[in-house]
Amino acid sequence: MEADRPDPLADGLDPILADQDHAALVGLFVVGYLVARGGAFWHLTAMPARDFAPVGLARLVGTPLAASTHHAIVVATALLALAFAAGVLHRWLAPLFALGLTWVLGYRSSWGMLFHTDNLLVLHVAVLALAPAADAWSVDAWRRARAG
């Protein structure tokens, strides 16, 4: 019902950010995005090292990662995206997911493939990762309700 929706002007942003529907929706979108673009992320290790111009978090390493390290980060980020969408251990895993997504998308940008829309996706994930977005509907909320 429309009357049940929070009014951001009257209630502030807390009721909106605490709604797990947003985290689940964004999380499912990111899972789909990572699956759809997974090949592009996976094959970055085949790019010539001379094309690597680190941006974002990739500036911390300065050189291309070993293929096994990069692949482990991509897989871990995809698994964290699933946990984020389901609201599993949100307080701990969601910030790790935001960091992993920032790394994966920034690492791709380090090869000259700039997708500015990725920045918006990372910002959405970061806000939801730091908000109590798993309080309303999530695996965590289900566990709390069962425990009484």
N, C-alpha and C positions, 0 to 999 in steps of 0.2 A: 504494500500500500504506500502511496505517495506521502501520506501524513506521517508515516513511520520513519521516513528518511531524515537524517540529521540536517539541520540548517547550519552551514558553515559560518554564516554571519552571526547567528545567535549563540551557537554552541562551540565555536572555535573548530579547529581541525582535529582534535582528539577523537571524537566519535567516528570521523571518516577514516582516519588512519588506523583505528582499532578494528576496523571491519575486515575480517580475514578474506572476504570475497575479493578484495582488491589484490591482496598478496597471491591468492590462488590463481586469479585471472592473469596477473602479470607473470607469475611463475610458470603457468602452463604455456603462455606465449613464448617465454624464454626457452622452455624445453623444446617447443616446436621449432623455434628459430635455430637453436643449437643443432637439432636433428637435420633441419633443412640445409644449414650452412656447414654442417660438421665436416664434410669432405674438404671444403675450403680451409677450415681451421687445421684439419689434420695434415694436409699437404703443404703447409707453410714450411715444413722442414726441408722440402725439396727446392726451395727458393735459393738462389745464389747469395752467399754471405755478403757480397759487395753491395747488394740492394738493401741491406738492413740499415735503417736509420732510426734508432730507438726513440720512441716517444712514450710519454706516460711512465708507467711502472717499469717498462722495458729499459728505461735509462739506468735503472739500478744495476742491471747486469751488463749492459753495453755491447754484448756480442750475442749472436743467435744461440739459442739453447740447443742442447743435444736433443735428438729426435725423441728419445725415451722420456726425457724430462718434460718436454712440451706435450707429448701424448698423455702422460700421466696427469698433467694439469688440466687438459681438455676433458678427460674422462672424469676427473674429480669434480670439475665445475658442472658437468652434466648431471652427475649424481647429486650434487648439492642443489641443483635446480629442482630436481624431483622432490627433495626434502623440503625445499622452500615452498613449493606449490602445495605440498601436503601439510605444511606447518609442523614438521617434525623437529623437535629441539630448536625451535625458532630462535630463541635468545642466543644460541651459540652458533648454529649452522648458517643462519641467514647472513650475518656479517661475513662469514667465510665465503659464502656464495657471492656476495657483492664484490668481495676482493678478487675472487677467482674470475668472475665475469669481467671485471675491470682489466685484469691481466690479459685474458684471452682476446678481448676486443681491442685492447691497446697494442698487444703484440702483433695482431694482424695489421693494425695501422702503421706499425713500424716497418712494414714492407711496402709502403706507399699506397696501400689500399684504404683510403679514408672513406668511412661511412659515417657521416655526421649524425645520422639517426641512431647509431649505436650509443652515442653520448646520452641521448634522451632515455634510452633503455636502461643504461647504467644508473642514471639519476633516479629513475623510478624504483629500481631494485634497491638502491642504497637507502632511499627514504623509507621504504617498507621494511628493509632489513633492520633499521635502527628504531623503528616504531613498534609498539606492541600489537603488531598486525595479526598475530596468531592467537589472540585472546578470545575471539568470538567463535570461529569455526576452524578447527584444525585437529590433527592427531593429538597434539598437546592438550587442547581443551577437552577432547574426548577422554583422554587418560585422567585428567583432573576430575571430570564428572563421574567417572566410574569409581575413582578412589573415594569419592564422597567428600 
